[in-house]
Amino acid sequence: MHVGADAEIRCRLDRLVREGPGFDAAAADAMLARIIWSRLVEPADAAAGELLAALGPGPALDLVVSGAGARRLCEAARRATGVELDARRIGAGIRRWAPRLDRSATLTDLDRGVANGMRIIAPGAEAWPTLLDDLGEHAPLLLWVLGEPEHLSAASLAVVGARACTGYGTHVTAELTDAASAAGATIVSGAAYGIDAVAHRTALAAQTPTVAVVAGGADRPYPAAHTQLLQRIAEAGAVCSEMVPGAAPTRWRFLMRNRIIAALSAATLVTEAGARSGSINTAGNAAELGRPLGAVPGPITSAASSGCHRLIREYGASLVTNGEEVRELLGIDDAGVAGEGAGGSTTGSNGTGSGETGRGEHGERQSPLHRRVIDALPLRGTRSTAEVTRQAGLAPEETAGALAELELLGFVARRETPGISETRWVLQRRE
């Protein structure tokens, strides 16, 4: 069977893509396939990335919808490009993706995008930020954007740091962000409390474009207290996400969001971070991509700066203390011209391994599988194993195994109902 854009869907796509006369029926079908895939997969799904690279989003989706198994998909990839895919990996992927196939949900995604004035951009589009291609198989399938997508391709500096920042962190972030803005850099961050918010607000005050990369849907302000800030960012720059409109910002998605912040930016600057700050994860992604990495030192007695000191000591981050050193990090000379090699990637398409394992939002090592299952359980109430599987985007056997392990560890508990064979699960405590 073929999953294509009918007239009803094509009307929505025209409003979301806005590519002009070149956006023909074939392009509409390919974009619809990417939109469906963006609902089927969790961020940085390497199996999906490999499959789409080999077959293209449309043919790969057609085979999955038709019920083709892993062997058939791998054979199709081998015939199309000569690529040998891992059948077990693709099989596990199919079991993750199939429960999320839902035409009505995709129509809702399109309607929410149109209602919120969003744009969709995908690889190959004029506005696509090609730096994201350095993520390889972990690159986002597309981006939903509020604001002007062109800002995503501008020469930029990622400024990240602690949510619970100190007065020192606030002051130095504002000072260095202002220097980067004066040098012509667009400021990229995550719209979180603390350093992120200071960076965005400083850029806005300097009338410099700023980009917020969010973990949930771009139409879903998080934290809610930053609703007005995100509106201002969209007006002056862009708010973007790889998640479909309305998607919840889970801890896994925060972790994966960090790779996009790092990949979009010519360089990353951490202005204040504790040892367990999620900013360490963003910095790690920047380092893996071969992008310049800077960190601001603080008092050696301050726990709030221990993460920055670790970046300087263990990651080889440049020590940044003033505007001149910010420009040096960006490869900008006194005339405001980018120096040779600024923002380049030394890893080609290897990208980041963050789709397989990684640090939690606060920097500690956790099981990604356990984290995704815990994220899929409600804070109150219960969910069945099938519901957890669909919410987490996992294969059924992965969910069953993780729930059994989490039960032993005391994170979840079974809730059996007499006369009903379905097991439901309740969250006991979060990781």
C-alpha positions as CSV (number, residue, x, y, z in Angstrom):
1,M,0.0,0.0,0.0
2,H,1.0,3.6,-0.4
3,V,0.7,6.3,2.3
4,G,0.2,9.5,0.3
5,A,-1.1,13.0,0.8
6,D,-4.8,13.3,-0.4
7,A,-6.4,16.6,-1.1
8,E,-7.5,17.2,2.5
9,I,-4.0,16.6,3.8
10,R,-2.3,18.5,0.9
11,C,-4.2,21.6,1.9
12,R,-2.8,21.4,5.4
13,L,0.8,20.7,4.2
14,D,0.7,23.7,1.9
15,R,0.1,26.0,4.9
16,L,2.8,24.3,7.0
17,V,5.6,24.0,4.4
18,R,5.1,27.1,2.3
19,E,7.7,26.0,-0.2
20,G,6.0,27.5,-3.2
21,P,5.4,25.9,-6.6
22,G,8.2,23.4,-6.2
23,F,6.2,21.6,-3.5
24,D,4.6,19.1,-5.8
25,A,2.7,15.9,-5.1
26,A,5.8,13.8,-4.6
27,A,7.3,16.3,-2.2
28,A,4.0,16.4,-0.3
29,D,4.0,12.6,0.0
30,A,7.6,12.6,1.3
31,M,6.8,15.4,3.8
32,L,3.7,13.6,5.1
33,A,5.8,10.4,5.5
34,R,8.3,12.4,7.7
35,I,5.4,13.8,9.7
36,I,4.0,10.4,10.4
37,W,7.5,9.1,11.3
38,S,8.0,12.0,13.7
39,R,5.0,10.5,15.6
40,L,6.1,6.9,15.4
41,V,9.6,7.3,16.8
42,E,11.2,8.8,19.8
43,P,14.1,11.3,19.2
44,A,17.4,9.9,18.0
45,D,16.0,6.5,17.0
46,A,19.1,5.1,15.2
47,A,17.2,2.2,13.6
48,A,14.7,4.6,12.0
49,G,17.5,6.9,11.0
50,E,19.3,4.0,9.2
51,L,16.1,2.7,7.6
52,L,15.0,6.1,6.2
53,A,18.5,6.9,5.0
54,A,18.5,3.6,3.0
55,L,14.9,3.6,1.7
56,G,13.6,7.1,2.1
57,P,10.7,8.0,4.5
58,G,7.9,7.2,2.0
59,P,8.9,3.7,0.9
60,A,10.0,2.8,4.4
61,L,6.6,3.9,5.8
62,D,4.7,2.1,3.1
63,L,6.5,-1.2,4.0
64,V,5.9,-0.7,7.8
65,V,2.2,0.1,7.3
66,S,1.7,-2.9,5.0
67,G,3.0,-5.2,7.8
68,A,6.3,-6.1,6.2
69,G,8.7,-7.8,8.6
70,A,12.3,-6.9,9.3
71,R,13.7,-9.3,6.8
72,R,11.7,-7.7,4.0
73,L,12.7,-4.2,5.0
74,C,16.4,-5.2,5.2
75,E,16.2,-6.9,1.7
76,A,14.6,-3.7,0.3
77,A,17.4,-1.6,1.7
78,R,20.0,-4.0,0.3
79,R,18.4,-3.8,-3.2
80,A,18.0,0.0,-3.0
81,T,21.4,1.1,-1.7
82,G,23.5,-2.0,-1.0
83,V,23.3,-1.2,2.8
84,E,23.2,-4.1,5.1
85,L,20.8,-3.3,8.0
86,D,20.7,-5.3,11.3
87,A,17.5,-7.4,11.0
88,R,17.1,-7.7,14.8
89,R,17.5,-4.0,15.3
90,I,14.9,-3.2,12.6
91,G,12.6,-5.8,14.0
92,A,12.7,-4.2,17.4
93,G,12.1,-0.9,15.7
94,I,9.0,-2.2,14.0
95,R,7.6,-3.4,17.3
96,R,8.2,0.1,18.7
97,W,6.7,2.0,15.8
98,A,3.6,0.0,14.8
99,P,1.5,0.7,17.9
100,R,1.8,4.4,17.2
101,L,0.3,4.3,13.6
102,D,-2.8,6.5,13.9
103,R,-4.1,8.5,10.9
104,S,-6.5,10.5,13.1
105,A,-3.6,11.5,15.4
106,T,-1.5,12.6,12.4
107,L,-4.4,14.8,11.2
108,T,-4.6,16.3,14.6
109,D,-0.8,17.0,14.4
110,L,-1.4,18.8,11.1
111,D,-4.4,20.8,12.4
112,R,-2.5,21.9,15.6
113,G,0.4,23.0,13.5
114,V,-1.8,25.0,11.2
115,A,-3.8,26.5,14.1
116,N,-0.6,27.7,15.8
117,G,1.0,29.2,12.6
118,M,3.8,26.7,12.6
119,R,6.3,25.9,9.8
120,I,7.7,22.5,9.0
121,I,11.2,22.1,7.6
122,A,13.0,18.9,6.6
123,P,16.3,17.9,5.2
124,G,16.7,19.2,1.7
125,A,14.5,22.3,2.3
126,E,16.1,25.7,1.7
127,A,15.7,26.6,5.3
128,W,17.0,23.3,6.7
129,P,20.0,23.9,9.0
130,T,22.6,21.7,7.4
131,L,24.7,21.5,10.6
132,L,22.1,19.1,11.9
133,D,23.2,16.6,9.3
134,D,26.3,16.1,11.3
135,L,24.2,14.0,13.7
136,G,24.0,11.3,11.1
137,E,21.5,8.6,11.9
138,H,20.5,10.5,15.1
139,A,19.5,13.7,13.2
140,P,15.9,14.9,13.6
141,L,13.5,13.8,10.8
142,L,12.1,17.3,10.6
143,L,11.5,20.4,12.7
144,W,8.3,22.1,13.7
145,V,9.0,25.8,13.9
146,L,7.3,28.8,15.4
147,G,8.8,31.9,14.0
148,E,11.3,32.2,11.1
149,P,13.1,29.0,10.2
150,E,16.0,31.0,8.6
151,H,17.3,31.8,12.1
152,L,18.1,28.2,12.6
153,S,20.9,28.4,10.0
154,A,22.5,31.6,11.3
155,A,25.9,31.7,12.8
156,S,25.1,30.9,16.4
157,L,26.3,30.3,20.0
158,A,24.6,27.9,22.3
159,V,24.5,29.3,25.9
160,V,23.5,26.8,28.5
161,G,23.8,26.2,32.2
162,A,22.2,25.6,35.5
163,R,18.5,26.0,36.2
164,A,19.2,27.1,39.8
165,C,21.8,29.7,38.8
166,T,23.5,32.1,41.2
167,G,23.7,35.9,41.0
168,Y,27.2,35.4,39.6
169,G,25.9,33.0,36.9
170,T,23.2,35.4,36.0
171,H,25.6,38.3,35.7
172,V,28.3,36.5,33.7
173,T,25.7,34.9,31.3
174,A,24.2,38.3,30.6
175,E,27.6,39.9,30.0
176,L,28.9,37.2,27.7
177,T,25.6,36.7,25.8
178,D,25.5,40.4,25.2
179,A,29.1,40.3,23.8
180,A,28.1,37.4,21.5
181,S,25.0,39.3,20.3
182,A,27.1,42.4,19.6
183,A,29.4,40.2,17.5
184,G,26.4,39.1,15.4
185,A,25.8,35.6,16.8
186,T,22.3,34.2,17.1
187,I,21.8,32.8,20.6
188,V,20.5,29.2,21.0
189,S,19.3,27.7,24.2
190,G,16.5,25.6,25.7
191,A,14.1,28.1,27.3
192,A,14.5,26.5,30.8
193,Y,14.7,28.3,34.1
194,G,18.1,29.9,35.1
195,I,20.9,30.3,32.6
196,D,18.7,29.5,29.5
197,A,16.2,32.2,30.3
198,V,19.0,34.8,31.0
199,A,20.6,34.0,27.7
200,H,17.3,34.4,25.8
201,R,16.3,37.6,27.6
202,T,19.7,39.2,27.0
203,A,19.5,38.4,23.3
204,L,16.0,39.9,23.1
205,A,17.1,43.0,25.0
206,A,20.0,43.4,22.5
207,Q,17.5,42.9,19.6
208,T,19.4,39.8,18.5
209,P,17.6,36.8,17.1
210,T,17.4,33.9,19.6
211,V,16.4,30.3,19.1
212,A,14.7,28.0,21.7
213,V,14.9,24.3,21.2
214,V,12.2,22.6,23.3
215,A,11.7,19.0,24.4
216,G,8.0,18.8,23.9
217,G,5.8,20.2,21.1
218,A,6.8,23.7,20.0
219,D,3.2,24.8,20.7
220,R,3.4,23.6,24.3
221,P,5.2,26.2,26.5
222,Y,7.4,24.6,29.1
223,P,7.9,25.6,31.8
224,A,4.4,27.3,31.7
225,A,5.9,30.3,33.4
226,H,7.9,31.0,30.3
227,T,4.9,31.2,28.0
228,Q,5.4,34.9,27.4
229,L,9.1,34.5,27.0
230,L,8.6,31.8,24.3
231,Q,6.1,34.0,22.5
232,R,8.7,36.8,22.4
233,I,11.4,34.3,21.2
234,A,9.1,33.2,18.3
235,E,8.5,36.8,17.3
236,A,12.2,37.7,17.3
237,G,13.7,34.4,16.3
238,A,12.3,30.8,16.4
239,V,11.0,28.1,18.7
240,C,11.6,24.6,17.3
241,S,11.1,21.0,18.2
242,E,11.4,17.6,16.5
243,M,8.3,16.5,18.4
244,V,4.8,16.7,17.0
245,P,2.6,19.6,18.3
246,G,1.2,18.9,21.8
247,A,3.9,16.3,22.6
248,A,4.8,16.2,26.3
249,P,8.3,17.1,27.4
250,T,9.6,14.0,29.1
251,R,13.0,13.5,30.7
252,W,14.2,11.4,27.8
253,R,13.2,14.1,25.3
254,F,15.0,16.7,27.3
255,L,18.1,14.6,27.1
256,M,17.8,14.1,23.4
257,R,16.9,17.8,22.8
258,N,20.4,18.7,24.0
259,R,22.0,17.1,20.9
260,I,20.0,19.5,18.7
261,I,21.1,22.6,20.7
262,A,24.7,21.5,20.3
263,A,24.4,20.6,16.6
264,L,22.6,23.8,15.6
265,S,25.4,26.0,17.1
266,A,28.8,26.9,15.8
267,A,30.0,26.7,19.4
268,T,28.7,26.0,22.9
269,L,29.3,28.0,26.0
270,V,28.4,26.7,29.5
271,T,28.4,29.7,31.9
272,E,27.5,28.0,35.2
273,A,26.8,24.4,35.9
274,G,26.9,22.0,38.8
275,A,28.5,18.6,38.6
276,R,25.1,16.9,37.8
277,S,23.7,19.7,35.5
278,G,22.1,18.6,32.2
279,S,24.3,21.2,30.5
280,I,27.1,18.7,30.8
281,N,25.2,16.5,28.4
282,T,24.8,19.3,25.9
283,A,28.5,20.0,26.2
284,G,29.3,16.3,25.7
285,N,27.3,16.4,22.4
286,A,29.2,19.5,21.3
287,A,32.5,17.8,22.0
288,E,31.4,14.6,20.1
289,L,30.5,16.8,17.1
290,G,33.9,18.5,17.2
291,R,32.4,21.9,17.9
292,P,34.2,24.5,19.9
293,L,33.3,24.2,23.6
294,G,33.8,26.9,26.2
295,A,33.1,27.1,30.0
296,V,33.2,30.0,32.5
297,P,35.1,29.3,35.7
298,G,33.7,30.2,39.1
299,P,35.0,30.1,42.6
300,I,36.6,26.8,43.4
301,T,34.4,26.7,46.5
302,S,31.2,27.0,44.5
303,A,29.3,23.8,43.8
304,A,27.4,25.7,41.1
305,S,30.5,26.0,39.0
306,S,31.9,22.5,39.5
307,G,30.5,21.3,36.2
308,C,32.3,24.1,34.3
309,H,35.5,23.2,36.0
310,R,35.0,19.6,35.0
311,L,34.4,20.6,31.4
312,I,37.7,22.6,31.4
313,R,39.6,19.8,33.1
314,E,38.1,16.7,31.4
315,Y,36.6,17.8,28.1
316,G,39.2,20.3,27.1
317,A,36.8,23.2,27.1
318,S,38.2,26.7,26.5
319,L,38.2,28.9,29.6
320,V,36.0,31.9,28.7
321,T,36.0,35.0,30.9
322,N,35.2,38.0,28.6
323,G,33.7,39.1,25.3
324,E,37.0,38.8,23.5
325,E,37.3,35.2,24.5
326,V,33.6,34.6,23.4
327,R,34.5,35.9,19.9
328,E,37.6,33.7,19.9
329,L,35.4,30.7,20.7
330,L,33.2,31.6,17.8
331,G,36.1,32.1,15.5
332,I,35.2,35.8,15.0
333,D,38.0,38.4,14.6
334,D,37.8,42.1,15.5
335,A,36.1,42.8,12.2
336,G,33.3,40.4,13.0
337,V,34.3,37.9,10.4
338,A,34.2,34.2,11.2
339,G,37.7,32.7,11.3
340,E,38.7,29.6,9.4
341,G,37.1,26.4,10.7
342,A,34.6,28.1,12.9
343,G,31.6,25.9,13.7
344,G,32.9,23.0,11.6
345,S,32.4,19.4,12.6
346,T,35.4,17.0,12.7
347,T,33.3,13.9,13.0
348,G,31.5,14.0,9.7
349,S,28.2,12.0,9.8
350,N,29.2,9.9,12.9
351,G,27.0,12.2,15.0
352,T,26.4,11.4,18.6
353,G,25.8,8.2,20.3
354,S,23.2,9.8,22.5
355,G,20.4,7.7,20.9
356,E,21.7,4.6,22.6
357,T,22.8,5.7,26.0
358,G,23.6,8.9,27.8
359,R,23.4,11.0,30.9
360,G,20.2,12.1,32.5
361,E,18.9,15.6,32.5
362,H,20.9,16.2,35.6
363,G,24.0,14.5,34.3
364,E,24.0,11.1,36.2
365,R,24.2,7.8,34.4
366,Q,20.8,6.1,34.1
367,S,19.4,3.4,32.0
368,P,17.7,5.0,29.0
369,L,15.2,2.1,28.9
370,H,14.2,2.5,32.5
371,R,13.9,6.3,32.1
372,R,11.6,6.0,29.1
373,V,9.3,3.5,30.9
374,I,9.1,5.7,34.0
375,D,8.4,8.8,31.8
376,A,5.5,6.8,30.3
377,L,3.8,6.2,33.6
378,P,1.4,8.9,35.0
379,L,2.2,10.7,38.3
380,R,-1.2,9.6,39.5
381,G,-3.2,6.6,38.3
382,T,-2.2,3.5,36.4
383,R,-1.4,2.4,32.8
384,S,-1.5,-1.1,31.2
385,T,1.6,-2.7,29.8
386,A,0.3,-2.0,26.2
387,E,-0.3,1.7,27.1
388,V,3.2,2.1,28.6
389,T,4.7,0.4,25.4
390,R,2.9,2.9,23.2
391,Q,3.7,6.0,25.3
392,A,7.4,5.0,25.7
393,G,7.8,4.1,22.0
394,L,9.3,0.7,22.9
395,A,8.9,-2.9,21.7
396,P,6.6,-4.9,23.9
397,E,9.4,-7.2,25.2
398,E,11.5,-4.2,26.1
399,T,8.7,-2.7,28.1
400,A,7.9,-6.0,29.9
401,G,11.6,-6.5,30.8
402,A,12.0,-3.0,32.0
403,L,8.8,-3.1,34.1
404,A,10.0,-6.3,35.8
405,E,13.3,-4.7,36.6
406,L,11.8,-1.5,37.9
407,E,9.4,-3.5,40.0
408,L,12.3,-5.3,41.7
409,L,14.0,-1.9,42.2
410,G,10.9,-0.5,43.8
411,F,10.1,2.2,41.2
412,V,6.9,0.7,40.0
413,A,4.2,-1.7,41.3
414,R,1.5,-4.0,39.8
415,R,-2.1,-3.2,40.3
416,E,-4.2,-6.4,39.7
417,T,-8.0,-6.2,39.3
418,P,-10.0,-9.4,40.2
419,G,-11.6,-10.8,37.0
420,I,-9.5,-8.7,34.7
421,S,-6.4,-10.3,33.2
422,E,-4.7,-7.1,32.2
423,T,-1.9,-6.0,34.5
424,R,-1.8,-2.3,35.2
425,W,1.3,-0.4,36.6
426,V,1.6,2.5,39.0
427,L,4.6,4.7,39.7
428,Q,6.1,4.3,43.2
429,R,8.9,6.8,43.0
430,R,10.8,8.5,40.2
431,E,14.5,8.0,39.4
